[in-house]
Amino acid sequence: MRGKGDGVTSTEIRQRVEACRLTQRQRGFYNAHIPHRALRKLCALDEAGERTMELAVRRMGLSARAHDRILKVARTIADLANSETVSAKHVAEAVQYRGLDRSYWS
């Protein structure tokens, strides 16, 4: 916020979000509403993503519900990055948000 570089404009961010929402509509669900039966298919992780998720579940003691919510957030992060696959970096970012959420509300 205090940097002198040219940041991303609100218009650019809006365009990315709109493109992301279009992708989700074409998939048939907004990511927050992906049914459990479709979650593994729509949020399939690569091998590194699986390891990252497994590590997070063990270290943070995540419930199955928290696991699924992280997958949905990771899918959204991948969508915003215009990525068809959910990779370890998307999972790591989603886990980081979960950690921030837990520390803020605790």
MARPA-595763 format. One record per residue (C-alpha): residue number from 1; x, y, z; residue in three letters. Coordinates in pm, 1 decimal, m for minus. Each point is the difference from the previous one (the first is absolute). Example, Ala and Ser with C-alpha at 12.3 -4.5 7.8 and 13.67 -1.06 7.14 Angstrom:
(1; (1230.0; m450.0; 780.0); Ala)
(2; (137.0; 344.0; m66.0); Ser)
//
This chain:
(1; (0.0; 0.0; 0.0); Met)
(2; (286.7; 234.7; 67.6); Arg)
(3; (213.4; m114.7; m292.0); Gly)
(4; (69.1; 221.9; m295.8); Lys)
(5; (m59.2; m267.7; m260.6); Gly)
(6; (m295.7; m7.4; m230.8); Asp)
(7; (m256.0; m213.2; 179.6); Gly)
(8; (m293.9; m186.1; m140.9); Val)
(9; (m304.9; 217.3; m57.4); Thr)
(10; (m345.6; m73.6; 134.0); Ser)
(11; (m117.3; m43.9; m357.8); Thr)
(12; (262.3; m267.8; m63.8); Glu)
(13; (m91.7; m181.9; 319.4); Ile)
(14; (m369.7; 16.6; m89.2); Arg)
(15; (74.3; m149.8; m342.3); Gln)
(16; (193.3; m288.4; 157.9); Arg)
(17; (m281.3; m68.8; 245.2); Val)
(18; (m263.9; 10.9; m273.9); Glu)
(19; (204.1; m239.9; m215.5); Ala)
(20; (41.4; m229.5; 301.5); Cys)
(21; (m375.1; 1.8; 70.0); Arg)
(22; (m72.5; m77.3; m366.0); Leu)
(23; (234.2; m299.5; 18.2); Thr)
(24; (m181.0; m120.8; 310.1); Gln)
(25; (m344.3; 43.2; m159.7); Arg)
(26; (116.4; m198.2; m303.0); Gln)
(27; (111.5; m275.2; 238.2); Arg)
(28; (m354.4; m6.6; 138.2); Gly)
(29; (72.2; 122.6; 354.2); Phe)
(30; (149.0; 297.5; 171.1); Tyr)
(31; (291.8; m139.8; 196.6); Asn)
(32; (m162.0; 60.8; 338.3); Ala)
(33; (m291.2; m218.9; m108.3); His)
(34; (185.5; m295.6; m149.0); Ile)
(35; (m180.9; m310.0; 127.7); Pro)
(36; (207.3; m250.5; 191.4); His)
(37; (m46.9; m264.2; m271.8); Arg)
(38; (163.8; 230.6; m258.9); Ala)
(39; (271.3; 145.8; 222.8); Leu)
(40; (278.7; m249.7; m75.9); Arg)
(41; (m55.6; 30.2; m374.7); Lys)
(42; (m23.9; 380.2; m17.9); Leu)
(43; (275.7; 59.3; 254.0); Cys)
(44; (238.0; m277.6; m99.6); Ala)
(45; (346.5; 62.4; 140.2); Leu)
(46; (332.9; m79.8; m156.1); Asp)
(47; (242.8; m215.8; 198.2); Glu)
(48; (166.5; 296.6; 169.6); Ala)
(49; (m341.9; 145.6; 82.7); Gly)
(50; (m100.1; m328.5; 165.2); Glu)
(51; (314.5; 7.5; 214.3); Arg)
(52; (m59.4; 363.2; 94.8); Thr)
(53; (m359.3; m73.6; 99.0); Met)
(54; (96.8; m309.1; 197.7); Glu)
(55; (262.8; 195.9; 189.8); Leu)
(56; (m248.9; 277.3; 78.9); Ala)
(57; (m260.2; m246.4; 124.7); Val)
(58; (253.3; m163.0; 230.7); Arg)
(59; (161.4; 317.6; 132.8); Arg)
(60; (m317.2; 203.3; 42.2); Met)
(61; (m225.2; m285.4; 108.2); Gly)
(62; (m256.8; 86.1; m265.9); Leu)
(63; (m342.8; m157.1; m10.3); Ser)
(64; (m146.0; m150.2; m317.4); Ala)
(65; (m213.3; 311.2; m38.2); Arg)
(66; (304.7; 228.3; 26.5); Ala)
(67; (183.1; m220.0; m251.3); His)
(68; (m282.6; 41.7; m250.2); Asp)
(69; (m19.7; 374.6; 55.5); Arg)
(70; (372.8; 34.0; m64.7); Ile)
(71; (m42.1; m196.3; m323.4); Leu)
(72; (m272.9; 240.1; m113.3); Lys)
(73; (211.6; 305.5; 81.9); Val)
(74; (298.5; m155.5; m178.5); Ala)
(75; (m222.7; m59.8; m306.6); Arg)
(76; (m98.3; 369.0; 8.4); Thr)
(77; (363.9; 107.5; 25.2); Ile)
(78; (79.9; m222.6; m298.3); Ala)
(79; (m293.2; 150.5; m191.6); Asp)
(80; (123.3; 353.2; 70.3); Leu)
(81; (342.1; m106.2; m128.9); Ala)
(82; (m167.5; m139.2; m312.8); Asn)
(83; (127.6; m347.7; 85.9); Ser)
(84; (m193.7; m310.0; m98.3); Glu)
(85; (167.2; m204.5; 272.9); Thr)
(86; (30.0; 57.8; 372.9); Val)
(87; (367.5; m9.8; 92.6); Ser)
(88; (195.3; 0.1; 325.2); Ala)
(89; (41.2; 378.9; m8.1); Lys)
(90; (m379.1; 43.5; m17.7); His)
(91; (m47.4; m238.0; 292.4); Val)
(92; (274.7; 171.8; 200.7); Ala)
(93; (m163.2; 339.7; m51.8); Glu)
(94; (m340.8; m136.2; 103.7); Ala)
(95; (152.3; m161.1; 310.1); Val)
(96; (167.5; 330.3; 84.2); Gln)
(97; (m336.7; 177.5; m15.8); Tyr)
(98; (m145.2; m267.0; 227.8); Arg)
(99; (280.4; 60.0; 248.4); Gly)
(100; (m60.9; 374.4; m8.0); Leu)
(101; (m371.4; m58.0; 49.3); Asp)
(102; (60.9; m225.3; 298.6); Arg)
(103; (242.2; 240.7; 166.9); Ser)
(104; (m224.6; 301.1; m58.9); Tyr)
(105; (m318.2; m158.0; 139.1); Trp)
(106; (162.1; m192.0; 287.8); Ser)
//
